[in-house]
Amino acid sequence: MWDDFEENEEEDDESEFDPKAQRDQIYSHPLMKKAKEIVSLTHALVGSLDEARKELYGGMMMEDAMIMSAKFAGAEGVNDYILKMENATIMKVHARHLHSMTYQLAMEETHAEEHLNLLREAIEEFKVLFVAWVKSFDPADKYDDGWGLFT
């Protein structure tokens, strides 16, 4: 049954998938590092909210922050332009929502403005890295999934 596979069969090193190398590449990317910083800043802000606001806003804010890094990892793990653009769009939506939540917290005077500005500045830095990253996508490298987006 397994006779088709030889243990000592040499394969081309370039075609071999190395999950550790890919993970290391993803987690060392400046955009991922900035996304992780945003998760940390968001966690600190949410952690300092009173219980009512933590229940009301905390889950949404943490979700926004964590999805930004998760979707980056998903986009970097594929070459398909359409999948990359879908993930990038989701990242943008969550970054914008998290940014707007800082103004909600400011209106409710839950934090000092300088603490909220730290998160806002990190999101703005993320945005600059994000724009450069999206420009690196190859629109010719796509598989039409039939949904009609980004085609």
Secondary structure, 3 states (H helix, E strand, C coil): CCCCCCCCCCCCHHHCCCHHHHHHHHHHCHHHHHHHHHHHHHHHHHHCCCHHHHHHHHHHHHHHHHHHHHHHHHHHCCCCHHHHHHHHHHHHHHHHHHHHHHHHHHHCCCCCHHHHHHHHHHHHHHHHHHHHHHHCCCCCCCCCCCCCCCC
